[in-house]
Amino acid sequence: MRQTLLEFRNQINLKNELLAGITVAMTMIPESLSFAILAGLSPLTGLYAAFLMGLVTAVLGGRPGMVSGGAGATVVVLIALAASHGVEYLFAALLLAGLLQFLVGVFKWGKFVRLIPQPVMYGFLNGLAIIIFVAQLEQFKVYDGTDYTWLQGHALYVMLGLLALTIGIVTLLPKWTKAIPASLVAIVVVLALVYFGGIETKRVMDIASISGSLPQFQFPMVPFTWETLKVIAPYAVVMAGVGLVESLLTLNLVDEITHTKGNSNREAMAQGTANVVNGFFGGMGGCAMIAQTFVNLNAGGRTRISAVVGALTILLIILVGAPVIGQIPMVALVGVMMIVAISTFEWASLKIIRKMPKSDIFIGMTVAAITVVFHNLAVAVLAGVVISALVFAWDNAQRLRVKKSKAADGRDIYTIYGPLFFGSTTLFLEQFDWLNDAQEIVIDFKASRLADMSAIDAVHKLTEKYEKQHKVVTLRHLSPQCIQLLDKAAGIINVHIEAESAETLPREKEGSAH
């Protein structure tokens, strides 16, 4: 037993793990508070998310060294839902999103989450950044009894001065030292200046009351009806997808840095479990956080210990530090979130915009525009994926080519190049001259394949036209998968298949690789 403990101690630097966990907690608190307020939630909702996501994923996750919390990308997806239907619907959406993420891990569907195209991610992140930045401007308004108006005079100058101080610290401090989180230093400095200087400005407690306590279990107070499901489903699907994309990308990055291999399906189940726990205990949900994960790795965190320590540190701050959190000036959080928005924006997308295909530019701009105009990231991402799929189908449809030649025995040979699927069937049918062709026609699929039932139907229509002219159609070089499709459609289509193609089917059944 003693030998085992000594080996464990030699393998793990507990000092580094403890310090890394505390450092991570200090970097998560400002963002958790800021994103919760941005979403119109209680500040404690953000801190609960940081604690619950961090603890559950640290224990159950598939990648030691990763840190999860109330990430902005997932929270902003739910802003429109919380604004239109209330926070209880947000918690219900978290339950559904968590369930979907868990199922992705159970059925090992993590690879499909990565099918979100890069232009959609660019548009999503750029739109997210704009929303975050613009939302901060609301803190420069004051309610005059009838409506919200912009701050003026002394109050405005105070806000701008404190904002400049916050941004300056967050921007410049990392150039001198990275030992202390710059955002935390900025908040502490501005808090001290306002508190001890007697400066009048809006504080967190003016937005929402804070009382530190343990998260309480409760079911979301929403009707369990089909209508509720229709409301929360779009948001839950997008949040689940966005959360898994960020988490799996972070997992891959940690794999590369640590030269070890994480378990993506286990991580998906852990993320789902953590979001379900958030839905039941009043957290705002989240996913893996790239920035905090890098902070953890740079501080020496390599095991689950650092993430657990970080989560427990946040819980301690919730229980004993609530009065201090209430005194934090809102302008300090505004400054932190503006820097977050600037860093979230994919500036690289502007540099390569002239090198990108026009369709990708259109998709990225469309997603960003929908995000900014409608403040609905769920609709924006779904629209981007649909447009990307349509563009992909159109591009592949244009790649279909048909070459006609005459065989020595007089048969007409049509060689097909490119996939035959629903998008290319019209072009495929236009290439044949069934009135003037020879009595026997061969369609060669050596460089093509029948991809779906639309392709089967196109071949069926073509053979019918030739049959009316009393001509015979033979299919050549069909892949085993294509032959299986034709077998399933035996009642729909009746064609001749060359023996060379048909003989490949038994080999497929015997287990040959394709």
Secondary structure by P-SEA (a helix, b strand, c coil): caaaaaaaaaacaaaaaaaaaaaaaaaaaaaaaaaaaaacccaaaaaaaaaaaaaaaaaccccccccccccaaaaaaaaaaaacccaaaaaaaaaaaaaaaaaaaaaccccccccccaaaaaaaaaaaaaaaaaaaaccccccccccccccccaaaaaaaaaaaaaaaaacccccccccccaaaaaaaaaaaaaaaaccccccccccbbbbbccbbbbcccccccaaaaaaaaaaaaaaaaaaaaaaaaaaaaaaaaacccccaaaaaaaaaaaaaaaaacccccccccaaaaaaaaaaccccaaaaaaaaaaaaaaaaccaaaaaaccaaaaaaaaaaaaaaacaaaaaaacccccaaaaaaaaaaaaaaaacccaaaaaaaaaaaaaaaaaaaaaaabbbbbbccccbbbbbbbccccccccaaaaaaaccccccccbbbbbccccccccaaaaaaaaaaaaaaaaacbbbbbccccaaaaaaaaaacccbbbbbcaaaaaaaaaaaacccc
